Amino acid sequence: MKRIRLENVDIDLKEQLKNPKFKRLYELECAKVALAQRIAELREDKHMNQADLAKKLGVSQQFISQIETGEGSNLTLGTLLRLATTLGRSLKISFPKASKNNPSLQVA
């Protein structure tokens, strides 16, 4: 396996992002991570642990853990809406114009 020096990671990533399939998968993973982090932040802001949130949603703690680690593959719009409501938030989905400096998905 080729070793990549740390300072070359950005250069290597830019090169790999030229591949449309890689770019699509990379953007999907970035979106999942951003969403997972935001959900965990909102839960912590409410001074709730995963078990508390799971109980309020009627799901398992493991399901919440999967969401917060980006491993959940069956996260639906309905579940996101229930999560938002339980955390005292609304759900807003937008489609901002993408650019080189603006990834395909932003989570606020």
Beta strands, then each sheet from edge to edge (+ up, - down):
end
